[in-house]
Amino acid sequence: MGNRKYVHLVFMVGALILSWIMIQFLQLLWSYGFVQKLIGHPHELYSRIAGILIGVGFVGYYWTRESSFEKVGSIVNELSRVTWPTKQETQSATYVVIITVIISAVIMGVFDWWWSWFTDFLLSV
């Protein structure tokens, strides 16, 4: 089985995400006045069913194509070869980022204060 289970998982999660996006899009579309005049205001269940069918159909189409299945499989294989950082390395990098952001904020705050003072001085002359 190997990494194939993760390839299937990618397609299932993709179907869920695309279905949710399509449901939101269809409900937004039907909330506009001109669409309601053409179609009427459908029950919320219809937009959910349509969104799920579109999402599952779209992802299912690519799921059954061998070329897209192989591309996702190669991505999963590459991700399995990645050397992920340890918890200690992640914490160290996070501390570096936080300290860098604080130092940058102080420098920009001082520069902003100085620039404000300088422009006020020039305008008052």
Beta strands, then each sheet from edge to edge (+ up, - down):
end
